[in-house]
Amino acid sequence: VSVPLVFAVLLHDVAKPVTATVDKTGRIRFNEHDRIGAEMSEAIMRRLRFSGAEIEATVEMVRQHMVFKDVPKMRVAKLKRFMARPTFNDELELHRVDCESSHRMLDNYKFLLRKREEFANEPIIPPPLVRGDDLIAPDLKPGPKFGEILEAVETRQLEGKLHTREEALEWVKREYSLGRNE
C-alpha cells in the first residue's frame, strides 16, 4: 500500500465539514468538497513535510475521487485517458474503500475492473498515429491548432475510429480542409 493511497483514504473527505450545506429538499450536500479537499490535503501534507511526489499523487487522488461516479457514462477515449493516469490503480482502490465504507455499491468499481481487463491486451494509450511533423506537410503552420488536431486524432484513435497513420492523415485533411487552396 502506497503512502499517497493511505493519505488519500484519510483525507479524501476532509473538506466535507467546511462545504456542508442543506438544499431545499433537506438533503445535505458537500459541493466541491473534492476540489477544496485537494487544496486542504496539499497544505496538510506540506506541513507534514512529505515529498513532492507523494503530495502530488495524494492531492490528485483527492481531487479526482468523485469522478468515479461518472465512469459508466464516459466516452471510450475519456475513460482510457482516465485509466492511463499514473495514480489510477491507487484511485481505484480509494474508490473501493470509499464505497465499502458508505453505500457499499461497487458497480463502478466492477465496471472499471472489467474495462481494465478489456483494455489489457493493448496499451491503454497507444503510440500516436500522427505527430506535429506530420501536420506540417499538409501546409499547416505550427501553432495552437496543432494541439487541437492531435487531441482530436488521439480521441478517434482511442475510440477505435482510426487505426493507421494514413487513415489519420486522411481524416485530418478532410476534417480540417487541409491540402486545398483556401
C-alpha positions as CSV (number, residue, x, y, z in Angstrom):
1,V,0.0,0.0,0.0
2,S,1.4,3.4,-1.0
3,V,1.8,6.4,1.2
4,P,-0.3,8.5,-1.2
5,L,-3.1,6.0,-1.0
6,V,-3.1,5.9,2.8
7,F,-3.3,9.6,3.0
8,A,-5.9,9.9,0.2
9,V,-8.1,7.5,2.2
10,L,-7.6,9.6,5.3
11,L,-8.0,13.0,3.6
12,H,-10.4,12.5,0.6
13,D,-13.4,13.8,2.6
14,V,-11.5,16.3,4.7
15,A,-13.4,19.3,3.3
16,K,-16.9,17.9,4.0
17,P,-17.3,19.9,7.2
18,V,-16.5,23.2,5.5
19,T,-18.6,22.5,2.4
20,A,-21.7,21.1,4.1
21,T,-25.0,22.8,3.0
22,V,-28.6,21.7,3.1
23,D,-30.6,22.0,-0.1
24,K,-34.3,22.9,-0.5
25,T,-35.3,19.2,0.0
26,G,-33.4,19.0,3.3
27,R,-30.6,16.9,1.7
28,I,-27.1,17.5,2.9
29,R,-24.7,18.4,0.1
30,F,-20.9,18.8,0.0
31,N,-20.4,20.7,-3.2
32,E,-16.8,21.0,-4.3
33,H,-15.5,19.0,-1.3
34,D,-13.2,17.2,-3.7
35,R,-11.6,20.4,-5.0
36,I,-11.4,22.1,-1.6
37,G,-10.2,18.8,-0.1
38,A,-7.4,18.6,-2.6
39,E,-6.2,22.1,-1.5
40,M,-6.5,21.2,2.2
41,S,-4.7,17.9,1.6
42,E,-1.8,19.7,-0.1
43,A,-1.5,22.1,2.8
44,I,-1.6,19.3,5.4
45,M,1.0,17.2,3.6
46,R,3.3,20.2,3.1
47,R,3.1,20.9,6.8
48,L,4.0,17.3,7.5
49,R,6.9,17.5,5.0
50,F,6.0,14.8,2.6
51,S,7.9,14.6,-0.7
52,G,6.6,16.5,-3.7
53,A,5.7,13.3,-5.5
54,E,3.7,11.9,-2.5
55,I,1.9,15.2,-2.2
56,E,1.1,15.4,-5.9
57,A,-0.2,11.9,-6.0
58,T,-2.3,12.3,-2.9
59,V,-3.8,15.6,-4.0
60,E,-4.6,14.2,-7.4
61,M,-6.4,11.3,-5.8
62,V,-8.4,13.5,-3.5
63,R,-9.3,15.9,-6.4
64,Q,-10.4,13.0,-8.7
65,H,-12.2,10.8,-6.2
66,M,-15.7,11.9,-7.2
67,V,-15.1,11.3,-11.0
68,F,-15.7,7.6,-10.4
69,K,-19.5,8.2,-10.3
70,D,-19.3,9.2,-14.0
71,V,-17.2,6.4,-15.4
72,P,-20.1,4.4,-17.0
73,K,-21.1,7.5,-19.0
74,M,-17.6,8.3,-20.2
75,R,-16.8,8.0,-23.9
76,V,-14.1,5.4,-24.5
77,A,-11.4,8.0,-25.2
78,K,-12.1,9.8,-21.9
79,L,-12.2,6.6,-20.0
80,K,-8.9,5.4,-21.4
81,R,-7.3,8.7,-20.6
82,F,-8.7,8.5,-17.1
83,M,-7.4,4.9,-16.6
84,A,-4.0,5.8,-18.0
85,R,-3.3,8.3,-15.2
86,P,-0.3,7.3,-13.1
87,T,-2.4,7.2,-9.9
88,F,-5.3,5.3,-11.4
89,N,-4.7,1.9,-9.5
90,D,-4.5,3.7,-6.2
91,E,-7.5,5.8,-7.1
92,L,-9.4,2.7,-7.9
93,E,-8.6,1.2,-4.5
94,L,-9.6,4.5,-2.8
95,H,-12.9,4.3,-4.7
96,R,-13.4,0.7,-3.5
97,V,-12.6,1.6,0.1
98,D,-14.8,4.7,0.0
99,C,-17.8,2.7,-1.4
100,E,-17.3,-0.2,1.1
101,S,-17.3,2.3,4.0
102,S,-20.5,4.0,2.9
103,H,-23.2,2.8,0.5
104,R,-21.4,-0.5,-0.4
105,M,-22.4,-0.2,-4.1
106,L,-19.4,-1.4,-6.1
107,D,-20.9,-1.2,-9.6
108,N,-18.5,1.4,-10.9
109,Y,-15.5,-0.4,-9.3
110,K,-16.6,-3.6,-11.0
111,F,-17.2,-1.8,-14.3
112,L,-13.6,-0.5,-14.2
113,L,-12.2,-3.9,-13.4
114,R,-14.0,-5.2,-16.5
115,K,-12.7,-2.3,-18.6
116,R,-9.1,-2.8,-17.3
117,E,-9.4,-6.5,-18.3
118,E,-10.9,-5.5,-21.7
119,F,-8.1,-3.0,-22.4
120,A,-5.3,-5.3,-21.0
121,N,-4.2,-6.7,-24.4
122,E,-3.1,-3.3,-25.8
123,P,-1.5,-0.2,-24.4
124,I,-4.3,1.8,-22.9
125,I,-2.8,4.9,-24.6
126,P,-1.2,3.6,-27.8
127,P,1.6,5.4,-29.7
128,P,0.1,8.3,-31.6
129,L,-0.8,7.8,-35.2
130,V,0.3,11.3,-36.1
131,R,2.7,13.8,-34.7
132,G,3.3,17.5,-35.2
133,D,5.8,17.0,-38.1
134,D,3.1,15.1,-39.9
135,L,0.8,18.1,-39.8
136,I,3.5,20.5,-41.3
137,A,3.5,18.5,-44.5
138,P,-0.2,19.3,-45.5
139,D,0.6,23.1,-45.3
140,L,-0.4,23.6,-41.6
141,K,1.8,26.1,-39.7
142,P,2.8,25.1,-36.2
143,G,0.6,26.7,-33.6
144,P,-2.2,26.2,-31.1
145,K,-4.3,24.4,-33.7
146,F,-1.7,21.5,-33.7
147,G,-2.7,20.5,-30.1
148,E,-6.4,20.6,-31.0
149,I,-5.8,18.4,-34.1
150,L,-3.5,16.0,-32.3
151,E,-6.0,15.6,-29.5
152,A,-8.9,15.0,-31.9
153,V,-6.9,12.3,-33.7
154,E,-6.0,10.7,-30.4
155,T,-9.6,10.7,-29.3
156,R,-10.7,9.0,-32.6
157,Q,-7.8,6.5,-32.2
158,L,-8.8,5.7,-28.6
159,E,-12.4,5.2,-29.7
160,G,-11.3,2.8,-32.4
161,K,-12.3,5.0,-35.3
162,L,-8.7,5.5,-36.7
163,H,-6.2,2.7,-36.9
164,T,-3.4,3.7,-39.2
165,R,-1.2,6.8,-39.8
166,E,-2.7,7.0,-43.3
167,E,-6.3,6.9,-42.1
168,A,-5.5,9.6,-39.5
169,L,-3.8,11.9,-42.1
170,E,-6.7,11.5,-44.5
171,W,-9.2,12.3,-41.7
172,V,-7.2,15.4,-40.7
173,K,-7.2,16.6,-44.3
174,R,-11.0,16.1,-44.6
175,E,-11.9,17.4,-41.2
176,Y,-9.7,20.5,-41.2
177,S,-9.9,21.2,-45.0
178,L,-6.1,20.8,-45.5
179,G,-4.3,20.5,-48.7
180,R,-6.8,22.6,-50.6
181,N,-6.2,26.1,-51.9
182,E,-8.1,28.3,-49.5
